[in-house]
Each structure stands twice: as C-alpha cells, then as structure tokens.
Amino acid sequence: MANETLKQIVKEKYGQAAQRVTSGDSGCCGSTAARGGRDPITSNLYAAGETAGLPAQAVAASLGCGNPTALADLRPGETVLDLGSGGGIDVLLSAKRVGPTGKAYGLDMTDEMLALARDNQRTSGVGNVEFLRGEIENVPLPDGSVDVIISNCVINLSADKDRVFAEAFRVLKPGGRLAVSDVVVRGEVPAAIRKSVELWIGCVAGALGEHEYREKLAKAGFEAIDVEPTRIYRVEDAGELLAGAGFDTDAIAAEVDGKFMSAFVRARKPTG
C-alpha cells in the first residue's frame, strides 16, 4: 500500500474513533469492546490510581496496546514526546511524571484527535503540555530537544518505519531514551492470516518482526535495544474475526497462537 494511501486510511479510522469518543461511544474499531466484550489489547492497561483525575474522554480514547509512561522511567524536569498521541492520555500522564519543570509534547496527524486531546488538556488543567500537528515521520521539533520518546501502538501504523526511527534519533538528546509500546510478531505467519490479525489488532497495522524491529533501531543508530513482551495474544483472542474471514481457527492455531504480542521496546541514543 502506498504511503499516502495508508496515511489517509489511518487518519480516517482514528478521526472516526475520536468522534465516537466525543459522542459517548468508546468502542475501538474492530475490537471486541465494540461488541460489548473485553478487548484483550486495549483493556486494563492503566491502574485506577494513574487515571484518577484524568478526563473521562482521555481514558475512553486510549487505543494503545501498553502503558509506556509506567515503563519509561520518566524523571522530573525531563522533556518527553509522544508519537501519535491520540486523545492525550499518555501525554497527560507523562506531564504529571516530569512535573512543572518538565514538558510533555504530543504529536498527531489527525485533527479530530488533536481537538479531543486539547480539550482533555483544558479539562485536566495541566499546563506543561503542548500538542503538535504533524507526522511521526517528520517531527516538528529541533535536533536534540527531547529526553524521552514514547509511543503507544502507533509505530506499527507507519509505512516508513525507518524514517520514524531516524526522526526519533534526531530529536533525542545524546543519551536520550526511546520507550514505546507496540505490536510485534515472533516467527513466520502466512500473509493472509497476518493481514487479518493485524486488522483486528489495530484497524490498519504493519507490525514488525522482533528481529526486524531490533535491526531497524540499530540502523538508525540506537543502542541498548530491548524488546520485552507485555501481552501475548492467543488464537482464541482473534478467533471470531478469523472465522469470519473464512479461516479454520483449529487448523491455523499453530501458525497464529502466541506469535502476535504487545511489547515494550527500549533503546537509547549514544551519549557520544
């Protein structure tokens, strides 16, 4: 799929997701939550104590697959950037962690999500936050201006991940940290099955294999790269969708079960 076509699809999907939240329907596209069930991807990512005091719409708009703010070891006074910040939940949480002497940026290309995020910021009264309009492949910040980059199930949506990692490396300060949650694939999965599962995981997804993720980060210049599974998806999690797509879930179980996962990906920009 051409890059611009994919970007337009992602914009439309996440714009619709923002509109659903605004209208009071928090169902994620394609998820079991939209049908009244428990979504094994987006549910129970944040502890109640973390989200207490956040606007309800910020929590409802969370379409991620992890909780990078809890794992990124954010420190007071740091500057943090969230790639693909959506409704702003991770930006608002980051702003609390870095405190009034720090700064949290959110970057998103979807106008509806930016409007929702800015409304959530006003409601929360958090001042050390700025939401930027732009693409994660072209970050509108200067070189070496950010201590930490986070992202929550967004990098898999980019058609040019090499560019994403190169931009992340550029805007990080020497010694800066990348700490993202994303969908990662372990092992080989037949193309047709992979496409169906990826649609289930994130509306439009292009998850990297674990080794490919490491290789691309290293190519961009990162070191200390680590990929830590946080949730491993079983074949029954996507059983309804796969059956609806014409697959015999019993027959393909070995090709799918446990190969898709949410993972926490860490890397560091060298200090030299």
C-alpha positions in Angstrom: 0.0 0.0 0.0 1.3 3.4 -0.9 2.4 5.6 2.0 -0.1 8.4 1.3 -3.0 5.9 0.9 -2.1 4.3 4.2 -1.8 7.7 6.0 -5.3 8.6 4.7 -6.8 5.4 5.9 -5.2 5.8 9.4 -6.4 9.4 9.5 -10.0 8.4 8.7 -10.0 5.5 11.2 -8.6 7.4 14.1 -10.7 10.5 13.2 -13.8 8.3 13.4 -12.5 6.9 16.7 -12.2 10.4 18.2 -15.7 11.2 17.0 -17.1 8.1 18.7 -15.5 9.1 22.0 -16.9 12.6 21.7 -20.3 11.1 21.1 -20.0 8.8 24.1 -19.1 5.5 22.3 -15.6 4.4 23.2 -15.5 1.2 21.1 -12.3 0.8 19.2 -12.5 -0.1 15.6 -12.8 -3.9 15.1 -12.3 -4.7 18.8 -14.4 -7.0 20.9 -15.1 -3.9 23.1 -17.2 -2.5 20.3 -19.4 -5.6 20.6 -19.6 -5.4 24.4 -16.8 -7.8 25.2 -13.4 -7.4 26.8 -10.8 -6.2 24.5 -7.6 -8.2 25.2 -5.5 -5.4 23.6 -6.7 -2.1 25.0 -8.3 -3.2 28.3 -6.7 -2.8 31.8 -3.6 -1.1 30.6 -3.7 1.6 33.3 -4.1 1.3 37.1 -7.0 3.2 38.6 -4.6 5.4 40.5 -2.9 6.5 37.3 -6.1 7.6 35.6 -7.8 9.2 38.6 -8.3 12.8 37.9 -7.9 12.5 34.1 -10.8 13.5 31.9 -13.1 10.5 31.1 -12.7 11.2 27.4 -8.9 10.9 27.6 -9.3 7.4 29.2 -12.0 6.4 26.7 -9.9 7.5 23.7 -7.0 5.3 24.8 -6.5 2.9 21.8 -3.0 1.7 22.7 -1.6 -1.7 23.5 0.5 -0.9 26.5 1.4 1.7 29.1 4.7 3.3 28.1 4.5 6.0 30.8 4.7 3.4 33.5 7.8 1.8 32.0 9.7 4.7 30.6 11.2 5.8 34.0 10.3 9.4 33.4 12.0 11.9 35.7 11.2 15.4 37.0 12.4 18.1 34.6 12.6 15.9 31.5 11.1 16.7 28.1 9.1 13.8 26.7 7.5 13.4 23.2 4.6 11.0 22.5 4.5 9.9 18.9 0.9 9.5 17.8 -0.6 10.9 21.0 -4.3 10.4 20.1 -6.6 11.6 22.8 -3.7 12.6 25.0 -3.8 10.1 27.9 -0.1 9.2 27.8 0.9 12.9 27.4 -1.1 13.9 30.4 0.3 11.1 32.5 3.8 12.0 31.3 3.3 15.6 32.3 2.5 14.5 35.8 5.6 12.4 36.0 8.0 15.1 34.6 6.5 17.7 36.8 6.2 21.5 36.4 9.9 21.8 35.4 9.4 19.3 32.6 7.5 19.3 29.4 5.3 16.8 27.5 4.6 17.1 23.8 2.0 15.1 21.9 2.3 14.7 18.1 -0.6 13.6 16.0 -1.7 14.0 12.4 -5.4 13.6 13.0 -7.3 16.8 13.5 -10.2 15.2 15.4 -7.7 13.5 17.9 -5.8 16.8 18.4 -9.1 18.6 19.1 -10.0 15.9 21.6 -6.6 16.0 23.2 -6.5 19.7 23.6 -10.0 19.6 25.1 -8.8 17.0 27.6 -5.8 19.2 28.4 -8.1 22.1 29.2 -10.3 19.9 31.3 -7.4 18.5 33.3 -5.8 21.9 33.8 -2.3 20.5 33.1 -0.1 23.4 31.9 3.2 21.7 30.9 1.7 20.1 27.8 1.8 21.0 24.1 0.0 19.1 21.3 1.6 19.4 17.8 0.1 18.7 14.5 2.4 16.6 12.3 3.5 13.1 11.2 5.8 10.8 13.2 7.9 10.5 10.0 8.6 14.3 10.2 8.7 15.5 13.8 8.3 19.3 14.1 10.9 19.7 16.8 14.6 20.7 16.7 17.5 18.3 16.8 18.5 17.1 20.3 15.5 18.7 22.0 13.8 15.7 23.8 15.0 13.5 26.7 12.5 10.6 26.1 10.3 9.5 23.3 7.3 7.3 24.0 4.6 5.9 21.7 1.6 3.6 22.2 0.7 1.2 19.4 1.3 3.7 16.7 4.7 3.0 15.0 3.2 -0.2 13.5 0.8 2.0 11.6 3.6 3.8 9.7 4.5 2.7 6.2 8.1 4.1 6.7 9.3 2.9 10.0 13.0 3.6 9.1 12.0 7.3 8.8 10.2 7.2 12.1 13.2 5.8 13.9 15.6 8.2 12.1 13.4 11.1 13.3 13.2 9.8 16.8 17.0 9.5 16.9 17.4 13.1 15.5 15.2 14.8 18.1 16.6 12.9 21.1 19.4 14.4 23.1 22.6 12.4 23.4 21.8 9.7 25.9 18.1 10.1 25.3 15.7 7.2 25.6 13.1 5.6 23.3 10.4 3.7 25.3 7.5 2.6 23.2 4.7 0.0 23.4 4.0 -1.6 20.0 2.7 -4.7 18.3 5.5 -7.2 17.4 5.4 -10.5 15.6 7.5 -13.5 16.6 8.1 -16.1 13.9 6.6 -16.6 10.5 2.9 -16.1 9.9 1.2 -16.7 6.5 0.4 -13.4 4.8 -3.4 -13.7 4.6 -3.6 -14.7 8.3 -1.2 -12.0 9.3 -3.3 -9.3 7.5 -6.5 -10.4 9.2 -4.9 -10.5 12.7 -3.3 -7.1 12.1 -6.6 -5.6 11.1 -8.1 -6.9 14.3 -5.2 -5.6 16.4 -5.2 -2.0 15.2 -7.6 -1.2 12.4 -4.6 -0.9 10.0 -1.4 -2.5 11.2 2.0 -3.4 9.8 3.7 -5.0 12.8 7.4 -5.6 12.6 9.0 -8.9 13.5 11.1 -8.8 16.7 14.4 -9.2 14.9 13.4 -6.6 12.3 12.5 -4.1 15.0 15.9 -4.5 16.6 17.7 -4.2 13.2 15.8 -1.0 12.2 16.6 0.6 15.6 20.2 -0.3 15.3 20.3 1.0 11.7 19.0 4.3 13.0 21.9 4.5 15.5 20.3 3.3 18.7 22.0 1.1 21.2 20.9 -0.9 24.3 17.9 -2.2 22.4 15.5 -4.5 24.2 12.1 -6.0 23.3 10.0 -7.2 26.3 6.7 -8.9 25.7 3.9 -7.4 27.8 0.8 -9.3 26.3 0.9 -12.3 24.1 -2.3 -12.9 22.0 -3.7 -16.4 21.7 -5.6 -17.7 18.7 -8.9 -17.5 20.7 -8.5 -13.8 21.1 -8.9 -13.3 17.4 -11.0 -16.4 16.8 -14.2 -14.6 15.9 -12.5 -12.4 13.3 -10.5 -15.2 11.8 -13.5 -17.4 11.5 -15.4 -14.6 9.9 -12.6 -14.2 7.3 -13.0 -17.9 6.4 -10.2 -19.4 8.4 -10.5 -22.7 10.3 -9.1 -21.5 13.7 -8.3 -25.0 14.8 -6.3 -25.7 11.7 -4.3 -22.5 11.8 -3.8 -22.3 15.6 -0.2 -23.3 15.4 0.5 -20.6 12.9 -1.1 -17.8 14.9 -1.1 -18.7 18.6 1.3 -16.7 20.6 3.0 -15.1 17.6 1.5 -11.7 18.0 2.3 -9.7 21.1 2.3 -6.3 22.6 5.8 -5.4 23.6 7.7 -2.7 25.4 10.6 -1.6 23.2 13.5 0.2 24.8 16.5 1.8 23.1 19.0 4.6 23.8 20.8 7.2 21.7 24.5 7.1 22.4 26.0 9.8 24.5 28.9 10.4 22.2 
